Amino acid sequence: MANETLEQKARRISQETGLDYNNVLQGMQMGDVEFQMAVAPYMGYKGSIDPSIARFHGLRGSPELDTKGISIPPNYKGEPVWTTRGYGKDYTLPAEAGTVNAINTAATPQVWGHEYRHQEKIDRLLTTLGSDQVFDKTSYDVFSSKGGNFEEVNNRILDVRSAQNAKEMKEPLKYLITNDIYETQSKLATTTKEKETRKLEDKLQQLNDIYFIIDQDVNSQLVKDYFKNDYKEFNRLYDKAAPYKSPAFLRFIGDDKEEKAKTAKTFKEAL
């Protein structure tokens, strides 16, 4: 079962982490509302944030793992465990249908929000432009234009759009560029036209340069231009289907008029 009582959840977490059961339970009794409030910005203040399906996995020694979190669909009938790796060692964790999972220090509001978006299928909004039933080929073509890992690519775009500060943009941007590098390399390996080869080689060099710039300055104009240009159609459609854009993203994208307007309105109301 995906849903746990607070007592069951507190017992499980106390056993995983070695923390006192009563302290964990008291914190959780107070914490559900705070948890939902912390995750809400990463969901665009929409969708369900059900704390009872959240699973925190505390692994002793706080290893840095390849996987930070995972969303397991409600209809999942696969292997009973999922595996992640860190420091050359495999860790297996329970694969419980209908849950969102995060590990150790990766259990941040951003990671929880990312996994809840998977669970709520917000990562697939562009297949229907936000409608439950109507298929839209134009938006689907955009949705699927960056290779086969559609949902993850789109969810990383939403990570960037909902990031609450520049630091939170780094990892999703690096994921997107890595994916674009891989796709460009794949095209380069199959093309036989000299002109197309030169074009792809130039693109590959640009992507590699931007990848290394991100760690130094995520607000570099090259990084901003990359996201604006390479993800222009994604952003145009997400402005319709998932219009929430964080203040940090508005500053990043150079479109903070909306944020300034909100600030001005709030200031006037406070007078």
Residue frames relative to the residue before (quaternion, step in Angstrom):
aa qw qx qy qz dx dy dz
M 1.0000 0.0000 0.0000 0.0000 0.00 0.00 0.00
A 0.4468 -0.6977 0.4920 0.2675 3.53 -0.97 0.87
N 0.7210 0.4400 -0.2632 0.4662 3.59 0.90 -0.85
E 0.1051 -0.7768 0.6199 0.0344 3.54 -0.94 0.98
T 0.4592 -0.5990 0.5511 0.3558 3.54 -1.20 0.40
L 0.6430 -0.5106 0.3844 0.4220 3.57 -1.21 0.34
E 0.6396 0.5399 -0.3291 0.4372 3.55 1.01 -0.80
Q 0.6564 0.5026 -0.3065 0.4718 3.59 0.98 -0.85
K 0.6582 0.5094 -0.3065 0.4618 3.55 0.96 -0.87
A 0.6578 0.5092 -0.3094 0.4609 3.58 0.96 -0.90
R 0.6340 0.5253 -0.3302 0.4617 3.59 1.00 -0.79
R 0.6684 0.5038 -0.3059 0.4536 3.58 0.89 -0.92
I 0.6890 0.4797 -0.2898 0.4594 3.58 0.84 -0.96
S 0.6454 0.5175 -0.3352 0.4509 3.59 0.97 -0.76
Q 0.6521 0.5002 -0.3135 0.4757 3.58 1.08 -0.70
E 0.6644 0.5118 -0.3058 0.4508 3.59 1.02 -0.80
T 0.7946 0.3480 -0.1469 0.4753 3.55 0.94 -0.92
G 0.4364 -0.6920 0.4640 0.3396 3.58 1.20 -0.44
L 0.4654 0.6761 -0.4483 0.3539 3.60 1.25 0.22
D 0.6206 -0.5514 0.4084 0.3796 3.55 -1.24 0.47
Y 0.5192 -0.6775 0.4279 0.2970 3.58 -0.81 1.04
N 0.6824 0.4983 -0.3014 0.4418 3.60 0.82 -0.95
N 0.6449 0.5133 -0.3244 0.4641 3.58 1.01 -0.76
V 0.6399 0.5138 -0.3196 0.4736 3.56 1.01 -0.84
L 0.6605 0.5186 -0.3083 0.4470 3.60 0.90 -0.92
Q 0.6683 0.4990 -0.3076 0.4580 3.60 0.88 -0.91
G 0.6499 0.5144 -0.3164 0.4614 3.55 0.98 -0.82
M 0.6765 0.4912 -0.2952 0.4626 3.56 1.00 -0.81
Q 0.6078 0.5562 -0.3566 0.4405 3.58 1.04 -0.65
M 0.7142 0.4188 -0.2340 0.5097 3.55 1.12 -0.70
G 0.7083 0.5770 -0.2301 0.3354 3.50 1.16 -0.71
D 0.5124 0.6828 -0.4343 0.2874 3.64 1.10 -0.42
V 0.6721 0.4896 -0.3037 0.4652 3.57 0.90 -0.91
E 0.6479 0.5131 -0.3145 0.4670 3.58 0.96 -0.87
F 0.6191 0.5458 -0.3280 0.4595 3.57 1.06 -0.81
Q 0.6816 0.4874 -0.2876 0.4638 3.57 0.84 -0.98
M 0.6535 0.5133 -0.3128 0.4600 3.58 0.99 -0.81
A 0.6602 0.5128 -0.3067 0.4551 3.58 1.04 -0.78
V 0.7104 0.4583 -0.2535 0.4702 3.59 1.01 -0.83
A 0.5367 0.6939 -0.3835 0.2888 3.60 1.08 -0.75
P 0.6589 0.5104 -0.3511 0.4267 3.69 0.81 -0.77
Y 0.6726 0.4937 -0.2961 0.4649 3.59 1.09 -0.67
M 0.6536 0.4473 -0.3001 0.5317 3.56 1.34 -0.14
G 0.4734 -0.6701 0.4424 0.3622 3.57 1.25 0.04
Y 0.5427 -0.6431 0.3676 0.3960 3.55 1.26 0.57
K 0.6305 0.4637 -0.3545 0.5117 3.57 1.14 0.70
G 0.6974 0.4588 -0.3358 0.4363 3.55 -1.26 0.34
S 0.5717 -0.6090 0.4455 0.3222 3.52 -1.33 0.26
I 0.0585 -0.7543 0.6525 0.0428 3.56 -1.04 0.84
D 0.0079 0.8289 -0.5547 0.0720 3.54 0.22 1.32
P 0.3391 -0.7767 0.4871 0.2109 3.64 -0.31 1.17
S 0.6053 0.5988 -0.3644 0.3771 3.60 1.10 -0.57
I 0.6940 0.4371 -0.3006 0.4869 3.63 1.16 -0.31
A 0.5147 0.6355 -0.4221 0.3912 3.62 1.28 0.04
R 0.0791 -0.7878 0.6105 0.0176 3.55 -0.97 0.92
F 0.1402 -0.7703 0.6191 0.0611 3.54 -0.68 1.13
H 0.1389 -0.7902 0.5943 0.0557 3.57 -0.86 0.99
G 0.1112 -0.8019 0.5862 0.0314 3.54 -0.45 1.22
L 0.0848 -0.7988 0.5954 0.0148 3.56 -0.56 1.17
R 0.4832 -0.6934 0.4530 0.2837 3.56 -0.71 1.07
G 0.7567 0.3435 -0.2771 0.4824 3.54 -1.01 0.84
S 0.2726 -0.8157 0.4734 0.1901 3.58 1.37 -0.10
P 0.0913 0.8249 -0.5540 0.0661 3.62 0.70 0.97
E 0.4457 -0.6357 0.5516 0.3049 3.55 -1.22 0.57
L 0.1182 -0.8383 0.5318 0.0216 3.57 -0.46 1.19
D 0.6046 -0.5658 0.4190 0.3724 3.55 -1.22 0.51
T 0.7612 0.2909 -0.1522 0.5593 3.57 1.04 -0.81
K 0.2703 -0.7756 0.5503 0.1502 3.56 -0.83 0.98
G 0.7994 -0.0773 0.0800 0.5904 3.54 1.08 -0.70
I 0.0921 -0.7840 0.6113 0.0560 3.53 -1.28 0.24
S 0.2316 -0.7332 0.6230 0.1435 3.53 -1.18 0.72
I 0.1533 -0.7926 0.5873 0.0577 3.56 -0.77 1.05
P 0.4439 -0.7401 0.4322 0.2616 3.62 -0.48 1.18
P 0.6289 -0.5627 0.3846 0.3741 3.61 -1.14 0.57
N 0.7378 0.4084 -0.2264 0.4875 3.60 1.07 -0.72
Y 0.3146 0.7888 -0.4811 0.2177 3.61 1.26 0.28
K 0.0085 0.7998 -0.5991 0.0378 3.57 -0.89 0.98
G 0.4147 0.7415 -0.4384 0.2933 3.59 1.19 0.48
E 0.8235 -0.1821 0.1587 0.5134 3.56 -1.14 -0.67
P 0.5140 -0.6787 0.4303 0.3001 3.63 -1.00 0.73
V 0.7572 0.2658 -0.1781 0.5694 3.59 1.25 -0.16
W 0.1984 -0.7252 0.6334 0.1831 3.55 -1.31 0.29
T 0.2980 -0.7874 0.5285 0.1087 3.52 -1.08 0.81
T 0.0014 -0.7593 0.6506 0.0108 3.52 -1.11 0.77
R 0.3230 -0.7719 0.5296 0.1389 3.55 -1.21 0.51
G 0.1130 0.7805 -0.6097 0.0794 3.55 -1.12 0.71
Y 0.8446 0.0271 -0.0660 0.5306 3.57 -0.95 0.97
G 0.7149 -0.4880 0.2517 0.4330 3.56 0.97 0.92
K 0.6691 0.4649 -0.2963 0.4984 3.57 1.26 0.20
D 0.3689 -0.7161 0.5492 0.2224 3.57 -1.08 0.77
Y 0.1150 -0.7600 0.6366 0.0626 3.54 -1.13 0.79
T 0.1512 -0.7856 0.5946 0.0801 3.57 -0.85 0.95
L 0.0850 -0.7939 0.6019 -0.0132 3.52 -0.98 0.99
P 0.6035 -0.5977 0.3737 0.3727 3.62 -1.03 0.64
A 0.2620 -0.7483 0.5933 0.1392 3.56 -0.98 0.93
E 0.0083 0.8367 -0.5429 0.0710 3.54 0.08 1.32
A 0.4693 -0.7076 0.4531 0.2715 3.56 -0.62 1.14
G 0.8401 0.2127 -0.1651 0.4709 3.54 -1.09 0.80
T 0.5908 0.5623 -0.3779 0.4382 3.58 1.10 0.63
V 0.2533 -0.6889 0.6448 0.2133 3.51 -1.40 0.31
N 0.1436 -0.8304 0.5383 -0.0080 3.55 -0.85 1.06
A 0.0250 0.7747 -0.6317 0.0109 3.55 -1.14 0.71
I 0.3044 -0.7821 0.5306 0.1192 3.55 -1.13 0.74
N 0.8783 -0.0387 0.0263 0.4758 3.53 -1.07 0.91
T 0.8428 -0.1466 0.1194 0.5040 3.57 -0.97 -0.89
A 0.5427 0.6028 -0.4077 0.4193 3.61 1.25 -0.08
A 0.5498 0.6206 -0.3963 0.3944 3.60 1.24 -0.19
T 0.2120 0.7757 -0.5502 0.2250 3.54 0.60 1.24
P 0.6607 -0.4915 0.3643 0.4349 3.63 -1.18 0.30
Q 0.6325 0.5387 -0.3416 0.4394 3.59 1.02 -0.73
V 0.6754 0.4750 -0.2968 0.4797 3.60 0.92 -0.88
W 0.6280 0.5143 -0.3440 0.4721 3.60 0.95 -0.80
G 0.6588 0.5148 -0.3151 0.4492 3.60 0.89 -0.91
H 0.6225 0.5436 -0.3275 0.4580 3.58 1.02 -0.84
E 0.7111 0.4519 -0.2666 0.4680 3.58 0.86 -0.96
Y 0.6226 0.5177 -0.3473 0.4730 3.61 1.05 -0.64
R 0.6182 0.5309 -0.3567 0.4569 3.62 1.04 -0.66
H 0.6081 0.5196 -0.3521 0.4861 3.58 1.06 -0.69
Q 0.6821 0.5119 -0.2883 0.4354 3.57 0.83 -1.03
E 0.7335 0.4112 -0.2166 0.4960 3.58 1.01 -0.85
K 0.4272 -0.7284 0.4275 0.3229 3.60 1.36 0.00
I 0.2958 0.7432 -0.5354 0.2710 3.57 1.12 0.60
D 0.5869 0.5849 -0.3596 0.4291 3.59 1.21 -0.48
R 0.7195 0.4120 -0.2438 0.5032 3.62 1.26 -0.13
L 0.2669 0.8146 -0.4861 0.1699 3.57 1.24 0.30
L 0.6898 0.5123 -0.3034 0.4120 3.58 0.92 -0.82
T 0.5173 0.6134 -0.4451 0.3975 3.61 1.17 -0.07
T 0.8021 0.1893 -0.0908 0.5590 3.59 1.15 -0.53
L 0.4140 -0.7084 0.4577 0.3426 3.59 1.32 0.07
G 0.7519 -0.4229 0.2091 0.4604 3.54 0.98 0.89
S 0.5929 0.5591 -0.3801 0.4375 3.60 1.21 -0.14
D 0.5432 -0.6559 0.4193 0.3144 3.58 -1.03 0.78
Q 0.8322 0.2605 -0.0915 0.4808 3.58 0.92 -0.85
V 0.6930 0.5216 -0.2892 0.4051 3.60 0.98 -0.76
F 0.2762 -0.7593 0.5701 0.1487 3.59 -0.65 1.13
D 0.1066 -0.7893 0.6042 0.0262 3.55 -0.90 0.98
K 0.3539 -0.7829 0.4699 0.2024 3.59 -0.30 1.27
T 0.6337 0.5495 -0.3455 0.4208 3.60 0.93 -0.82
S 0.7060 0.4365 -0.2690 0.4885 3.57 0.84 -0.95
Y 0.6149 0.5365 -0.3582 0.4535 3.60 1.07 -0.62
D 0.6251 0.5401 -0.3404 0.4491 3.60 1.01 -0.76
V 0.6348 0.4929 -0.3240 0.4990 3.58 1.07 -0.70
F 0.6305 0.5684 -0.3112 0.4273 3.56 0.91 -1.01
S 0.7891 0.3349 -0.1463 0.4937 3.57 0.93 -0.92
S 0.4708 0.7402 -0.3958 0.2719 3.59 1.27 0.09
K 0.7075 0.4669 -0.2627 0.4610 3.62 1.21 -0.24
G 0.7595 -0.3427 0.2043 0.5138 3.58 1.07 0.64
G 0.7509 -0.4907 0.2670 0.3522 3.51 -1.36 0.09
N 0.6705 0.4997 -0.3136 0.4499 3.60 1.09 -0.54
F 0.0976 -0.8853 0.4507 0.0602 3.53 0.86 1.11
E 0.7238 0.4680 -0.2754 0.4258 3.55 0.61 -1.15
E 0.6707 0.4991 -0.3142 0.4498 3.58 0.92 -0.84
V 0.6262 0.5266 -0.3414 0.4626 3.60 0.96 -0.79
N 0.6943 0.4736 -0.2814 0.4631 3.57 0.83 -0.96
N 0.6465 0.5111 -0.3259 0.4632 3.57 1.03 -0.70
R 0.6278 0.5173 -0.3404 0.4716 3.60 1.09 -0.62
I 0.5927 0.5372 -0.3638 0.4772 3.58 1.10 -0.61
L 0.6641 0.4855 -0.2962 0.4854 3.57 0.98 -0.83
D 0.5642 0.5731 -0.3786 0.4582 3.60 1.17 -0.53
V 0.6685 0.4907 -0.2980 0.4728 3.57 0.94 -0.92
R 0.6933 0.4974 -0.2797 0.4400 3.58 0.87 -0.96
S 0.7499 0.3773 -0.2123 0.5002 3.60 1.12 -0.60
A 0.3916 0.7387 -0.4758 0.2730 3.62 1.26 -0.07
Q 0.3550 -0.7674 0.5026 0.1805 3.56 -0.93 0.92
N 0.7777 0.0665 -0.0814 0.6198 3.57 1.30 -0.03
A 0.7024 -0.4851 0.3174 0.4129 3.56 -1.29 0.33
K 0.6078 0.5777 -0.3564 0.4120 3.59 1.01 -0.77
E 0.6800 0.5025 -0.2947 0.4452 3.59 0.98 -0.84
M 0.6099 0.5576 -0.3579 0.4348 3.59 1.21 -0.24
K 0.5421 0.6780 -0.3949 0.3008 3.58 1.11 -0.62
E 0.7266 0.4557 -0.2773 0.4331 3.59 0.61 -1.06
P 0.6904 0.4515 -0.3247 0.4626 3.66 0.77 -0.81
L 0.6250 0.5247 -0.3503 0.4597 3.61 1.04 -0.65
K 0.6545 0.5001 -0.3148 0.4717 3.59 0.98 -0.81
Y 0.6053 0.5367 -0.3549 0.4687 3.59 1.07 -0.66
L 0.6757 0.5019 -0.2995 0.4492 3.58 0.85 -0.97
I 0.6704 0.4853 -0.3045 0.4714 3.59 0.93 -0.85
T 0.6196 0.5352 -0.3408 0.4621 3.60 1.00 -0.78
N 0.6496 0.5059 -0.3085 0.4764 3.56 0.99 -0.84
D 0.6625 0.4959 -0.3064 0.4705 3.60 0.97 -0.82
I 0.6076 0.5398 -0.3473 0.4678 3.59 1.08 -0.70
Y 0.6612 0.5095 -0.3010 0.4611 3.56 0.90 -0.94
E 0.6720 0.4934 -0.2977 0.4651 3.59 0.92 -0.91
T 0.6475 0.5109 -0.3150 0.4697 3.59 1.02 -0.79
Q 0.6374 0.5205 -0.3214 0.4686 3.59 1.00 -0.81
S 0.6410 0.5284 -0.3198 0.4556 3.59 1.01 -0.82
K 0.6639 0.4869 -0.3033 0.4798 3.58 0.98 -0.83
L 0.6373 0.5452 -0.3168 0.4430 3.56 1.03 -0.83
A 0.6621 0.5272 -0.2984 0.4412 3.56 1.07 -0.77
T 0.7563 0.3960 -0.2074 0.4777 3.59 1.16 -0.52
T 0.5920 0.5927 -0.3816 0.3907 3.62 1.16 -0.35
T 0.2092 -0.7781 0.5808 0.1155 3.56 -1.13 0.68
K 0.5772 0.5905 -0.3687 0.4268 3.59 1.28 -0.06
E 0.4938 -0.6979 0.4379 0.2780 3.56 -0.77 1.09
K 0.6571 0.5175 -0.3135 0.4496 3.59 0.90 -0.89
E 0.6668 0.4910 -0.2893 0.4802 3.56 0.95 -0.90
T 0.6145 0.5537 -0.3389 0.4483 3.59 1.05 -0.77
R 0.6676 0.4933 -0.3021 0.4688 3.60 0.88 -0.93
K 0.6415 0.5344 -0.3151 0.4512 3.56 0.98 -0.85
L 0.6849 0.4749 -0.2776 0.4778 3.57 0.94 -0.90
E 0.6270 0.5318 -0.3357 0.4599 3.59 1.04 -0.71
D 0.6393 0.5098 -0.3168 0.4807 3.58 1.02 -0.78
K 0.6487 0.5209 -0.3088 0.4610 3.55 0.98 -0.89
L 0.6468 0.5294 -0.3089 0.4537 3.56 0.98 -0.89
Q 0.6525 0.5069 -0.3110 0.4697 3.59 0.96 -0.83
Q 0.6396 0.5255 -0.3199 0.4609 3.59 0.98 -0.82
L 0.6660 0.5064 -0.3013 0.4575 3.57 0.91 -0.92
N 0.6519 0.5106 -0.3141 0.4645 3.59 0.95 -0.84
D 0.6351 0.5268 -0.3250 0.4620 3.58 1.00 -0.79
I 0.6780 0.4926 -0.2890 0.4627 3.57 0.90 -0.96
Y 0.5895 0.5888 -0.3667 0.4138 3.58 1.02 -0.78
F 0.7320 0.4243 -0.2412 0.4753 3.59 0.85 -0.94
I 0.5924 0.5700 -0.3670 0.4354 3.59 1.17 -0.44
I 0.5753 0.6372 -0.3791 0.3455 3.59 1.02 -0.78
D 0.6752 0.4959 -0.3069 0.4516 3.59 0.86 -0.90
Q 0.6819 0.4820 -0.2894 0.4679 3.58 1.06 -0.69
D 0.7965 -0.1103 0.1281 0.5805 3.58 0.90 -0.93
V 0.2418 -0.8029 0.5306 0.1243 3.55 -0.11 1.30
N 0.6810 0.4775 -0.2786 0.4802 3.58 1.22 -0.48
S 0.3056 0.7491 -0.5205 0.2732 3.58 1.23 0.36
Q 0.5617 -0.6170 0.4312 0.3433 3.58 -1.03 0.76
L 0.6058 0.5580 -0.3567 0.4409 3.59 1.08 -0.65
V 0.6544 0.4967 -0.3072 0.4803 3.57 1.00 -0.83
K 0.6541 0.5147 -0.3106 0.4590 3.57 0.93 -0.90
D 0.6699 0.4987 -0.3027 0.4593 3.58 0.90 -0.92
Y 0.5988 0.5625 -0.3548 0.4462 3.58 1.07 -0.74
F 0.7183 0.4397 -0.2702 0.4665 3.58 0.75 -1.00
K 0.6346 0.5347 -0.3309 0.4494 3.58 1.02 -0.77
N 0.7581 0.4155 -0.2116 0.4559 3.57 0.81 -1.04
D 0.7350 0.4320 -0.2468 0.4606 3.58 0.79 -1.01
Y 0.7722 0.2865 -0.1576 0.5448 3.59 1.18 -0.46
K 0.2107 0.8236 -0.4981 0.1709 3.53 1.24 0.57
E 0.7118 0.4530 -0.2676 0.4653 3.59 0.80 -0.99
F 0.5877 0.5542 -0.3637 0.4639 3.58 1.08 -0.67
N 0.7052 0.4698 -0.2702 0.4571 3.55 0.79 -1.03
R 0.6098 0.5463 -0.3546 0.4516 3.58 1.03 -0.70
L 0.7064 0.4501 -0.2628 0.4788 3.57 0.91 -0.91
Y 0.6565 0.4981 -0.3230 0.4654 3.59 1.01 -0.73
D 0.5541 0.5825 -0.3978 0.4421 3.59 1.18 -0.40
K 0.6768 0.4482 -0.2780 0.5136 3.58 1.23 -0.50
A 0.7743 0.3999 -0.1914 0.4516 3.55 0.75 -1.12
A 0.7868 0.0598 -0.0075 0.6142 3.60 1.07 -0.74
P 0.0856 -0.8930 0.4387 0.0519 3.57 0.61 1.17
Y 0.5067 0.6580 -0.4452 0.3348 3.62 1.15 -0.29
K 0.0322 0.7573 -0.6509 0.0431 3.54 -0.99 0.98
S 0.4243 -0.7290 0.4737 0.2532 3.57 -0.67 1.09
P 0.6373 -0.5133 0.3987 0.4140 3.60 -1.20 0.38
A 0.6387 0.5247 -0.3312 0.4550 3.60 1.00 -0.78
F 0.6622 0.4930 -0.3099 0.4716 3.59 0.99 -0.79
L 0.6269 0.5365 -0.3415 0.4501 3.59 0.98 -0.78
R 0.6474 0.4920 -0.3164 0.4885 3.57 1.04 -0.74
F 0.6418 0.5425 -0.3104 0.4443 3.57 0.99 -0.89
I 0.7420 0.4191 -0.2221 0.4738 3.53 0.86 -1.01
G 0.4620 -0.7004 0.4320 0.3307 3.57 1.31 -0.13
D 0.6074 0.5233 -0.3478 0.4860 3.55 1.18 0.62
D 0.2185 0.8219 -0.4972 0.1718 3.56 0.71 1.07
K 0.3088 0.7561 -0.5213 0.2475 3.61 1.19 0.39
E 0.6375 0.5346 -0.3205 0.4529 3.56 1.02 -0.87
E 0.6681 0.4952 -0.2980 0.4687 3.57 0.95 -0.89
K 0.6399 0.5186 -0.3251 0.4647 3.59 1.00 -0.81
A 0.6380 0.5301 -0.3238 0.4551 3.58 1.02 -0.80
K 0.6430 0.5135 -0.3176 0.4712 3.57 1.01 -0.84
T 0.6557 0.5202 -0.3086 0.4519 3.56 0.93 -0.92
A 0.6543 0.5158 -0.3067 0.4603 3.57 0.96 -0.88
K 0.6467 0.5186 -0.3106 0.4652 3.58 0.97 -0.86
T 0.6586 0.5079 -0.3026 0.4655 3.57 0.93 -0.94
F 0.6467 0.5254 -0.3185 0.4519 3.56 0.99 -0.84
K 0.6590 0.5085 -0.3062 0.4619 3.57 0.95 -0.89
E 0.6537 0.5165 -0.3130 0.4560 3.58 0.99 -0.84
A 0.6604 0.5229 -0.3062 0.4435 3.57 1.13 -0.66
L 0.5839 0.6018 -0.3729 0.3971 3.61 1.20 -0.38
